Each structure stands twice: as structure tokens, then as C-alpha cells.
Amino acid sequence: MLSPQEQEELMHLCWEYQYGSLNPRQAARLEKMVLSHDAARDLFVQYAGMCANLEWEGIVDPGPLGRSTTYDPLPSGELRTIPDYLPEKQGNRRWALLLSSATLFAFCLLGVGYLVYSQANRQNPPAYQAQIIRLQEAHWATGKRNWLQNQRLRTGDQLHLEQGLVELETVSGARIVLKGPARLNAIGSDQFRLNQGHLFAHVPPAARGLTIETPTSRVIDLGTRFGLVVNPSHETEVHVIQGLVRFNLLDTAREITETQDLTENTAVRVQPESKTITRIEASPEIFVQNLARNEPRIVAHWKLNEPESSVTARDSGDHQLDLNVMAETGHSPFTSKPAPHNSSTAAGPFRSQLHKLFRTLNTTEAELFDLKRFTITLWARNPSRDRQGDSDTLFHYRNTRLHSTSQLNLYSDSNSGRLGFGFLDAANQYHSWQTNQNIRWDQDRWYRIVFTYDANTAAPNDSIVTYTRTPEFSSTPDLQQTFTNIKDILPLSPGGVLAVGGSTLSDISRHWGGEIADVRFIRGIPDRFSNSQAQPALIADP
């Protein structure tokens, strides 16, 4: 059944078809509707027959598709000037009815012929499937085609994007943003195969049905915005930002083994070896949704799911900001501990400063961490209980050559369990704050911690900070506080050390103690983290 909106759209397309004014996108949409819906096919044939009948009677203009050089119908106003007393022969009426029926039959044949032709086009697709409309710092794989803006993809064409961004528009009007490294094949009308990479699709109603194949699954859009991730091991994630997506899990023969309809703000992951669908948190910020807009974007994403005894934590973001253990004296924090929220493994325990993960940031890397408006999210559990230091550090940055204290520090107080943060302001003054609520950390229970900072305006003392903590398997935070009138943070100084699980110093025991997973630094504040209400002021450290 066609919805009222689809019926209205189909009538409009039939009208444009009759008058020869369909553009390529409209033609593709009309073809898709007629081939996909029996009701659309019937309406198209009926409309064509009706137009043929009216044109024969001279009531309507046949349009370019029906007009001939020897036939020009009278304007409707002139039809009234024909005298009523003109002689009429009975045979003429029967002849007119016969011709009308013949014309209707002819247009039915035309409709059937159109369908046959369209089906042939489906088997031999149109000249192109999509067009590259924007490129941003795109670099292509060696030996592969270097695509340019405005070039068109035909069936069988492949994009081998090493890095950068590419925005495509399909013939039916869907917009696709591809982030490298990525491998994308055009396999048919509104059909693509993503073998690797990040893909975001915005699909208007006219392009509904866009299909993306992956090595393990098939994603069918039902009118929505969604993101898709396929990593080199073929682990696949689907994040639905808006609307509805049908997710089909496939076996090695590409046969469907399981189907789920995913709604707004839901996401799933499929591990290639397990072939099971697992629910995860939807994360819109890991996708570039529009090259023309400045949206929240991942600067660094350390999943911390490395194999046991690894000495490097890989950054799955675009900038490859990998973290490492300390040379010579460092110990791997990777011990295959279970991770939260359906992830594989976590890092930890961070038993000492020697277990921390760190990186020295150069000038270019330090500039990526824009401290005017940012979000840090991570999972943590089991902070240190031996109380060797005054705080258990989660995320830390310091340039010891320039500053005698931290530029940015997220921590939990060793005695009260309160969440806290400290930073240098523009005058190189250090400020440290804690939430005003003592916090219990249940043994072996994971907690999601979200820290957001917004400099707000150009004024120096009106920044907004929010701390949120949510236990695993709970939809409600057990701590959420938003605070105003905070000073502005000094930008990160190049040459400093960014550390996870410990501080930049080795002579003070400010390590986290337990486990940490899935650390993200996001430039900007995603919508789902920006709805907090202001709470009483933070408690400043003495």
C-alpha cells in the first residue's frame, strides 16, 4: 500500500513524466516506485490511460510525450464556440469510443513497455549511480584511481580512500559521507558495498531503500540518517541517528540469518567471528555527517581493547594518536580484563604510575585538542584503595618544562570518591574543583564518566562544566552536576605529556588503580550530553 504522501509524490512524478520534464533524480524515483509497488504500477498505467483519453477528446494538452506536429487541440475556451446544432452521426460516436479504447490500450502497452525497459535498466543499470560533490583532504590508495569532484560513479566503480573525506550524492538523492581509510564499491542502483571505513548516509524519503552491503551484513535504509563502521577485521557497527534502518545479518553464502529493525538513537555491533548482533551505545560524533557544517567530532578514541601484554594503545580516530607505556621501566596495563557495554577487553589494573599510557604531543597534535568546547568520555571502575596519593588520575596533561602543575586533570578523590578536575587558566593560575557529593564505587562495577567543558562566550569567567557518572546497565546517572562561572582553560602547550591511568610524574602515586575502557576526546559537545541543568557550585579544593 502507498501512503498518502507517496500517492501525492507519484501523481506529481506522473505529471512531470507526461510533460517530459523529469530530471534524472525524479526519473530514478519514478522507476523505483513503479517497480517496487503494485499499487504504484497500477496508478501509473491508469494515469497514462486517462491522459490518453482526455487528449483524444481534445480536453487537455498531451504534453511533449504525446504531442504531434499535425495535432493541436483547441483551447478549452474555444470548445464552447462549437454550435450545439451540428449534425451528429451515430456511427461517429461508436467510432470515437472505439478509438478511445484503442488509445487507452496503446497507453497500457506503453506502460508495460516502460516497465520492461525499466527492468532491463535494472539488469543493465543507468549510466551512473552517484556523483562526488565534495572532497576534503582526500588521498587515494597507490595504484588506484584518483577521483575528482563532480566525477560520477558507475556500477562496478570502486573508491579506495586512504585518508580524508568524500561526499557523494546518489541518483535518487541520498547523501553519503565516506571517511578514510575506506573501501566502497558501487554495485547497483542505490546499492553499495562498504568493505572498510566510516560511512554516514542521509536518506530523504525519495531515496528510501538505500542498501549498504558489508562483509557480514546488509543495511537497508527506511528513510533515515545512519552511520556505518567496518574495521579491517570486518567488525561492523551501525548507528541510527534518526528514523529506521533494517539490519540483516548474513552468513557466508550471503543468506539472511537474523533481522533487526533499528530505531532512532540505537546501535549494534557484529563481531565477524561470533556472527551475533550486540546492542551498543549510539555515538553520532564518530561520523562526519556533513562536510559543510562544524559538528562534534572525535579527536582521539582509545578503545583500550589491545591484546594482553601490549605496550601500545591504538587510536581508532583519524589522527593516529597512539599511546604507549613508559620506555624501559613501563609495564603493560593490558591483562585481558572484561570490558563494559559489550566491548571486548579493557586496560588495567593501573597498579602504579609505571602502568600508565602516555603520549608527548607536538604542536600540530596539541592544536587538535581545542579546549574552548570539548567532551571527554570514558568507562572506569575500582579506583585505587591504598590511598597512596591524594587523587586517582583518569586523564591528565602537563608540560613540565613550562608549568609546575597540571594543565588539565580529571580524577577521583582518594578519600571521598568525588569526581574532580583541575586546570591552568590564561593567567597560569591553577584551579581544582570537586563535585559536592561523596561517591561510592562498587567493587568491579563499571561507571560511564562524561566530562564536558564549554567556554561559552569570550568573557573569561563564564565557562560551563558538567560531570556525569552513570553505572553500567543503568539508564539514570547516579551523579550529574552542571556548574557555571568557571574560568577559561589555558590551551594545551606543545611538548607536554598526555596520560591515561596516571599523571605525568612518576614519583607521586596518582595512578588510577583499577581498569579504564573506551576513552574519547570529542571536539564540541554532542547533543545527548548538552541537556544538563545547572546545579549548585562545585566544591573548590583547599
C-alpha positions in Angstrom: 0.0 0.0 0.0 1.1 3.5 -0.8 1.0 6.1 1.9 -0.9 9.4 1.2 2.5 11.1 0.9 3.7 8.5 -1.6 0.5 8.7 -3.6 0.9 12.5 -3.9 4.5 12.1 -4.8 3.7 9.5 -7.5 1.0 11.7 -9.0 3.5 14.6 -9.2 6.0 12.4 -10.9 3.4 11.1 -13.4 2.6 14.6 -14.3 6.2 15.5 -14.9 6.6 12.3 -16.9 3.6 13.2 -19.1 5.1 16.7 -19.8 8.6 15.4 -20.3 10.1 17.5 -17.5 11.5 14.7 -15.3 15.1 15.3 -14.1 17.4 12.3 -13.7 16.7 12.0 -9.9 12.9 12.1 -10.5 13.1 9.6 -13.2 15.1 7.2 -11.0 12.5 7.7 -8.2 9.5 7.0 -10.6 11.2 3.9 -11.9 11.9 2.7 -8.3 8.3 3.3 -7.2 6.7 1.6 -10.2 9.0 -1.4 -9.9 8.6 -1.8 -6.2 4.9 -1.3 -5.6 2.0 -3.0 -7.4 -0.3 0.0 -6.4 2.2 2.4 -8.0 2.3 0.4 -11.2 -1.5 0.3 -11.5 -1.8 4.0 -10.8 0.9 4.8 -13.5 -0.9 2.7 -16.1 -4.3 4.2 -15.2 -2.9 7.7 -15.3 -1.4 7.2 -18.7 -4.7 5.8 -20.0 -6.7 8.7 -18.6 -4.4 11.2 -20.1 -4.6 9.4 -23.5 -8.4 9.5 -23.4 -8.5 13.2 -22.4 -6.0 14.1 -25.1 -8.1 12.3 -27.8 -11.1 14.2 -26.8 -9.1 17.4 -27.0 -9.7 18.4 -23.4 -6.1 18.5 -22.3 -2.7 19.3 -23.9 -0.9 15.9 -24.4 2.4 17.4 -23.5 5.7 16.7 -25.3 5.4 13.0 -25.0 2.0 12.9 -26.7 2.0 15.9 -28.9 2.5 15.5 -32.7 3.2 18.2 -35.3 -0.1 17.6 -37.0 -2.3 17.8 -33.9 -3.0 20.8 -31.9 -6.1 20.6 -29.6 -8.4 23.5 -29.3 -8.0 25.6 -26.1 -10.8 24.8 -23.6 -12.4 28.2 -24.2 -12.9 27.6 -27.9 -14.6 24.3 -27.3 -17.7 26.3 -26.1 -18.0 28.1 -29.5 -18.9 24.9 -31.4 -22.6 25.1 -32.1 -24.8 22.6 -30.5 -26.9 22.0 -33.7 -24.0 20.4 -35.7 -25.3 17.2 -37.2 -24.2 14.1 -35.4 -24.0 10.6 -36.8 -24.4 7.6 -34.5 -21.6 5.8 -36.2 -19.2 8.6 -35.4 -19.8 8.2 -31.6 -19.2 4.5 -31.8 -16.0 5.2 -33.9 -14.8 7.7 -31.3 -15.4 5.2 -28.4 -13.5 2.6 -30.4 -10.6 4.9 -31.0 -10.6 6.0 -27.3 -10.5 2.3 -26.2 -7.7 1.6 -28.7 -5.7 4.6 -27.4 -6.2 3.5 -23.8 -5.0 0.0 -24.8 -2.0 1.6 -26.5 -1.0 3.5 -23.4 -1.4 0.4 -21.3 1.1 -1.2 -23.7 3.3 1.8 -23.4 3.2 1.4 -19.6 4.1 -2.3 -19.8 6.8 -1.4 -22.3 8.1 1.2 -19.9 8.2 -1.4 -17.1 10.0 -3.9 -19.3 12.5 -1.2 -20.3 13.0 -0.2 -16.7 13.6 -3.9 -15.7 16.2 -4.1 -18.4 17.8 -1.0 -17.0 17.7 -2.6 -13.6 19.7 -5.5 -15.0 21.9 -3.0 -17.0 21.9 -0.1 -14.6 21.9 3.6 -15.8 24.9 5.5 -16.8 25.9 6.4 -13.3 24.9 5.6 -9.7 26.4 8.6 -7.7 28.4 11.8 -8.1 31.2 13.1 -6.0 30.1 16.5 -4.8 32.8 17.4 -2.2 36.3 16.3 -1.3 38.2 17.3 1.8 41.9 16.4 2.1 41.2 13.2 0.2 44.2 10.9 -0.6 43.7 7.8 -2.7 45.5 4.4 -2.4 48.6 3.9 -4.5 47.8 2.4 -7.9 44.1 3.1 -7.6 42.0 5.8 -9.3 42.3 9.3 -8.0 38.7 10.6 -8.0 37.9 14.3 -8.5 35.0 16.5 -7.6 31.9 16.1 -9.9 33.1 12.8 -11.3 30.4 10.1 -11.5 30.5 6.5 -10.2 29.1 3.8 -12.4 28.3 0.2 -11.4 31.5 -1.6 -10.6 33.5 1.5 -9.7 35.5 1.5 -6.5 36.7 4.1 -4.1 40.0 3.3 -2.3 40.3 6.3 0.1 43.4 6.2 2.2 42.5 9.3 4.2 40.3 12.4 4.1 36.6 12.8 3.3 34.4 12.3 0.3 30.8 13.3 0.0 28.6 11.5 -2.7 25.1 12.1 -3.9 23.2 9.2 -5.4 20.9 9.5 -8.4 17.9 9.2 -6.1 19.2 12.0 -3.8 20.8 10.2 -0.9 23.9 11.9 0.6 26.9 9.7 1.6 30.0 10.9 3.5 32.9 8.5 3.4 35.8 8.8 5.8 39.1 7.2 5.1 40.7 4.7 5.2 37.7 3.3 3.4 36.8 0.9 0.5 33.5 1.5 -1.2 32.1 -0.3 -4.3 29.1 0.8 -6.4 27.2 -2.4 -7.1 23.8 -1.3 -8.4 21.1 1.3 -8.2 21.2 2.7 -4.7 23.4 -0.2 -3.7 26.9 -0.1 -2.4 29.4 -2.3 -0.6 31.5 -1.0 2.3 34.5 -3.3 2.9 36.2 -0.9 5.3 35.8 2.6 6.7 33.3 5.0 8.2 30.2 5.8 6.2 27.4 8.2 7.0 24.2 8.4 5.0 21.4 11.0 4.9 18.5 9.5 3.0 15.4 11.6 2.2 12.1 10.0 1.5 12.6 10.0 -2.3 15.7 7.8 -1.8 14.3 5.4 0.7 15.7 1.9 0.3 19.4 2.8 0.0 21.3 -0.5 0.7 24.8 -0.9 2.0 26.4 -4.3 2.0 29.2 -5.2 4.4 31.3 -8.4 4.7 28.9 -9.7 7.4 25.6 -7.8 6.9 23.2 -5.8 4.9 21.8 -2.4 5.9 18.6 -1.2 4.3 17.5 2.3 4.9 13.8 3.0 5.5 14.1 6.8 5.5 16.7 8.0 7.9 20.2 9.2 8.9 22.6 6.4 9.9 26.3 5.7 10.3 28.2 2.5 9.5 31.6 1.4 10.5 33.6 -1.6 9.1 37.1 -2.1 10.5 39.9 -4.1 8.9 38.9 -7.2 10.8 35.3 -6.8 9.4 33.8 -5.9 12.8 30.7 -3.9 11.9 28.8 -1.2 13.7 25.5 0.5 12.7 24.4 3.7 14.5 20.9 5.1 13.7 20.8 8.8 14.3 17.2 9.3 13.1 14.5 7.2 11.5 14.5 3.5 10.9 17.1 1.0 9.5 16.7 -2.7 8.7 19.8 -4.7 9.7 20.2 -8.1 8.1 22.9 -10.4 9.5 24.3 -12.6 6.7 26.1 -16.0 6.6 29.0 -16.8 4.2 26.5 -17.5 1.4 25.0 -14.0 1.9 21.8 -15.5 3.2 19.9 -13.7 6.0 20.3 -15.4 9.4 18.8 -12.7 11.6 17.0 -9.4 11.1 16.6 -6.4 13.4 14.8 -3.1 12.8 16.9 -0.4 14.4 15.2 2.8 15.6 16.4 6.3 16.4 19.4 6.5 18.8 20.2 2.8 18.7 23.3 1.0 17.6 24.5 -2.6 17.1 27.9 -4.3 16.7 28.7 -7.6 14.9 32.0 -9.4 15.6 33.0 -11.3 12.5 33.9 -14.5 14.4 30.7 -14.6 16.6 28.1 -13.5 14.0 25.8 -12.3 16.7 24.1 -8.9 16.9 25.1 -7.0 20.1 23.5 -3.7 21.2 25.9 -0.8 21.9 25.6 2.9 22.6 24.8 5.1 19.6 27.7 7.6 19.0 26.9 10.1 16.3 30.1 12.0 16.9 32.3 9.3 15.4 30.9 10.1 12.0 31.3 13.2 9.8 27.7 13.9 8.9 28.2 16.9 6.7 31.3 18.5 5.2 29.8 21.9 5.2 28.9 22.0 9.0 31.0 22.2 12.1 29.7 19.3 14.2 31.2 17.5 17.2 33.9 15.2 16.0 36.2 12.6 17.6 39.8 13.9 18.1 41.0 10.7 19.7 39.4 7.4 20.5 41.3 4.9 22.6 39.2 1.7 22.9 41.9 0.1 25.1 41.0 -3.4 23.9 44.5 -4.4 22.9 45.7 -8.0 23.4 47.3 -9.0 26.6 50.8 -7.5 27.3 50.5 -4.9 24.5 52.6 -1.8 25.0 50.6 0.5 22.7 47.0 1.7 22.9 45.8 2.3 19.3 43.8 5.5 18.5 40.9 4.5 16.2 40.3 8.1 15.3 41.6 10.0 12.3 44.8 11.3 13.8 46.6 8.1 15.0 47.4 9.5 18.4 48.5 6.2 19.8 49.5 5.9 23.5 52.4 3.9 24.8 53.8 2.6 28.1 57.0 4.1 29.5 60.2 3.0 27.8 62.3 0.6 29.8 60.5 0.9 33.1 56.9 0.8 31.9 54.6 -2.2 32.4 51.7 -3.1 30.1 48.3 -2.4 31.6 46.6 -4.9 29.2 45.7 -8.1 31.1 42.5 -9.1 29.2 40.2 -7.7 31.8 36.5 -7.8 30.8 35.2 -4.5 29.4 31.8 -2.7 29.8 28.9 -2.2 27.5 29.5 -5.2 25.2 33.1 -4.2 24.4 35.8 -6.9 24.2 38.5 -6.1 26.8 39.7 -3.1 28.9 43.0 -1.7 30.1 44.1 -2.2 33.7 44.6 -2.6 36.5 46.8 0.5 36.6 48.6 -0.6 39.7 51.3 2.1 39.6 52.5 5.0 37.6 54.6 2.6 35.6 51.3 1.2 34.1 50.1 4.4 32.6 49.6 5.1 28.9 51.0 8.3 27.5 52.0 10.4 24.5 54.0 13.6 24.1 52.1 16.0 21.8 53.8 18.0 19.1 52.5 21.4 18.0 50.1 20.0 15.4 48.7 17.4 17.8 48.2 19.8 20.7 46.2 22.1 18.4 43.8 19.3 17.8 42.7 19.4 21.4 40.6 22.5 21.2 39.8 23.4 24.8 37.1 26.0 24.1 34.4 23.4 23.9 35.1 19.7 24.4 33.9 16.4 25.8 35.8 13.6 27.5 34.1 10.3 28.0 35.4 7.0 29.4 34.5 3.9 31.5 36.2 3.3 34.8 36.0 1.0 37.8 37.9 0.1 41.0 39.9 3.3 41.8 42.9 2.9 44.0 42.1 1.9 47.6 45.6 2.1 49.1 45.3 5.9 49.4 49.0 6.5 48.5 48.2 9.8 46.8 45.5 12.4 47.2 43.8 11.5 43.9 43.4 8.7 41.4 44.1 10.1 37.9 42.0 9.2 34.9 43.1 11.7 32.2 46.0 14.1 32.6 48.1 16.6 30.6 51.1 18.6 31.7 54.2 20.3 30.2 56.8 20.0 32.9 59.2 22.4 31.0 56.7 25.2 31.2 54.4 24.5 34.1 54.9 23.3 37.7 51.4 21.7 37.8 48.8 20.1 35.6 47.2 21.9 32.6 44.3 19.5 32.7 43.5 16.7 35.1 40.4 14.5 35.6 40.5 12.4 38.8 38.6 10.8 41.7 39.4 11.9 45.2 41.2 9.1 47.1 39.2 9.7 50.3 35.7 10.8 49.3 35.5 9.2 45.9 34.3 12.5 44.5 35.0 13.3 40.9 37.2 16.3 40.3 39.1 18.3 37.7 41.9 20.8 37.7 43.4 23.1 35.1 45.5 26.2 34.4 43.7 29.4 33.4 45.0 32.0 31.0 47.0 33.7 33.8 48.8 30.4 34.6 46.8 30.0 37.9 45.8 26.5 38.9 42.2 25.8 39.9 41.0 22.5 41.2 37.3 21.5 41.9 35.4 18.5 43.1 31.7 17.6 42.9 29.8 18.3 46.0 28.6 14.7 46.5 30.6 11.8 48.0 30.5 8.9 45.6 30.5 5.2 46.3 32.5 3.0 43.9 31.0 -0.5 44.0 33.7 -3.2 43.6 34.0 -4.4 40.0 31.2 -2.3 38.7 31.8 -0.2 35.6 30.8 3.5 35.5 30.5 5.8 32.5 32.0 9.2 33.2 31.3 12.2 30.9 33.0 15.5 31.4 32.0 18.5 29.2 33.5 21.9 29.1 32.1 25.0 27.3 33.9 28.3 27.3 30.6 29.8 26.5 31.4 33.4 25.4 34.6 35.4 25.1 34.3 36.6 28.7 37.0 35.0 30.9 34.9 33.6 33.8 31.6 32.2 32.3 32.7 28.7 31.3 30.3 25.8 32.0 31.4 22.4 33.3 29.3 19.3 33.6 30.3 16.0 35.3 28.1 12.9 34.8 28.5 9.4 36.1 26.2 6.5 35.1 26.5 2.9 36.4 26.6 0.2 33.7 23.2 -1.3 32.9 21.5 1.8 34.3 19.8 4.5 32.2 19.9 7.0 35.0 23.1 8.8 36.2 23.9 8.5 39.9 25.7 11.8 39.6 25.1 14.8 37.4 26.1 18.3 38.1 26.5 21.3 35.9 28.4 24.4 37.1 28.8 27.9 35.8 31.1 30.8 36.1 34.2 28.7 35.7 37.4 30.3 34.4 38.7 29.5 30.9 41.3 26.7 30.4 44.7 27.6 29.0 45.2 25.8 25.6 47.5 22.8 25.7 51.2 23.7 25.4 53.0 21.6 22.8 55.6 19.3 24.2 53.5 18.2 27.1 52.5 14.7 28.1 49.0 13.4 27.8 48.4 10.4 30.1 45.6 7.9 30.8 45.6 6.0 34.0 48.2 8.1 35.7 49.8 11.5 35.9 52.9 12.8 34.1 55.0 12.4 37.2 56.5 9.1 38.3 57.5 10.0 41.9 53.9 10.5 43.1 51.4 7.6 43.3 48.5 9.2 41.4 47.7 6.3 39.3 44.1 5.2 38.8 44.4 1.8 40.4 41.6 -0.2 38.6 40.5 -0.5 35.0 39.7 2.0 32.2 38.0 1.5 28.9 36.8 3.3 25.8 38.4 6.8 26.3 37.2 9.5 23.9 38.2 13.2 23.4 35.5 14.9 21.4 35.8 18.4 19.9 32.5 20.0 20.7 29.6 18.7 22.9 27.3 16.1 21.3 23.6 16.9 21.8 23.0 13.9 24.1 25.5 15.4 26.6 24.3 19.1 26.4 20.9 18.9 28.2 22.1 19.2 31.8 20.6 21.8 34.1 22.8 24.0 36.3 23.4 22.7 39.8 24.9 24.1 43.0 28.5 25.3 42.6 31.4 22.9 42.8 33.5 22.5 45.9 36.9 24.0 45.4 39.9 22.1 46.7 41.6 23.9 49.6 
